[in-house]
């Protein structure tokens, strides 16, 4: 297995490659970009010639086999560097074309252009054998997608800049020799790029480079469903991409009559589209994956094709409208199809194992070459044929782009057969793209990855807690291993805000419980309980009796949340035996979550202790209310009581008045229904109602529980636990130790009034 570059060497290698990429992109745009197409059109080239010119770009892909033979003898970087220099020099033939045209040999000038372009791409194809191995080495690590997209962004910026320069130069219909000046600049920058490539480290050599031939590579690919389906989709997308981007220049010139300068200006917006898709992909690719972004790009390209087909003929006379339309078209075509080409290569690098990268890379570029040659050549023939039989340029392009739409739809219909490679499903990815919260979370995580000190990390992690998103789980898990406690705490707290966790995250939290007691373990236990991670139950049982009381308490609550009913008795025993108030509180909360009536006596025992702390007493009473399923209503009563302890009687009387009013209203409704048996059924309830005020006032104000105990015994059993609860509260009401607790008396009074209302409601 090849040893990856160290972080320092990787950074230096990427820096060297960036210099190469800048000059290579500049050379490309000046030599075989829009310049050469405009040059050929200026010399009167037909659509077939333009198609051949476009097809020649894909001839390079067939030269990879020759490049593979060279790779067996020479270094990858040596081949890459030499061919990049020679490909630029070969375009000297095109440099001479204007002078041949001046001499009256226009056809010879076009021939020189064609030969120069073909030689450029043939030599380039030999050098491309090193493209995937070099990029595979430089794109190692978790930022593979964003780094490869950074290269794409650089290319798009160079493309925009050079297109703007070309637009300025060609904007005033200059003499044709100006094309020679632009081409010479392209030759010089191409030579510089070849020299710069020599500073990039040599990628690992594949030991079996000479043993595998193209036939075996094809067989290998065809036996793998994921590779076979991707290659077919790639074929269709590259075909459409090559055709549309080659002939959109002809479309602008022949259909709308725009000059070279204006078309070059349109290509600036095309470069902007390429730049924008690069920025979007760089921002999202490592979070969403390559597959959904590839599909989104293809869909955007499809939209641009539909715009051509449905563009109204009547609008052609509107100059402003046509300019705006061409700006939109160039932008969308490049955003969609150039973007999809770039993402397809990133997807391919993730799909193919590194040991097969060299040979499968040949297949990849072979497919690209076949698609490009077939598409551009046949499209040029089709346009010339339609023109020959009298079809207008406007209708001809409608027909061509309609065919392209059909091919794109076929490609999209097969997207389910693409291997996800860890990507989100398409619709989930679209939800993220249109979610401000998820986009903010991704942005914060990107900043977190660039943070230079722990203080900055803490601030960003705190912000991530306000923008929870499952897309940032991996980044947060990295921070949970930070040497700084504050950073680990903030990371785990950010994980706590998420609605769902991955299996990796659950395992990391389990490890955190084991390895980080007294620090972050208690938060991890809380998260696992909230997320109902049942695999954690054995471990949480173990740590429920840990010396770390915070961890022990959270383990109790987590087990209760996951309804580990077999452990409830252990919780009761633990809170009975412990002297730690915090652990008693958390144990009481756990019993409240279990909501088992049999736990109420255990909780009442805590209140029997002489002078328990107020905060413990309140927690216990609320836990009992939770078991009674009345915590939400009683919580409001308790809050009002704690704000002013003298209001106990008033709050109890409120419960009485509400109950009296409730039963009175119920009687009115039931009597109106003419139910003859209602009077006999309501009589015992009315007796209880009439004495309610007296028994509750006596209990709450005078701490006399005898009367309310008798009153409770006469209540009907309206639920499965009513009988048990009645027995517990009868004993509690007459218990002198418990009668001194104002909060408990309020709770029993509240429950008693509520039970009477339930009894009344049950009468039919």
PyMOL commands that set and color helices and strands:
alter all, ss='L'
color gray80, all
select helices_A, chain A and resi 7-31+34-42+47-73+76-90+92-95+97-102+106-138+144-170+178-197+214-222+225-255+260-288+290-309+313-317+319-351+354-388+393-413+415-417+426-433+436-449+454-465+470-479+485-496+503-515+521-530+534-543+549-561+565-577+581-594+597-608+614-627+631-643+645-672+678-702+706-713+722-734+736-739+742-762
alter helices_A, ss='H'
color red, helices_A
deselect
rebuild
show_as cartoon
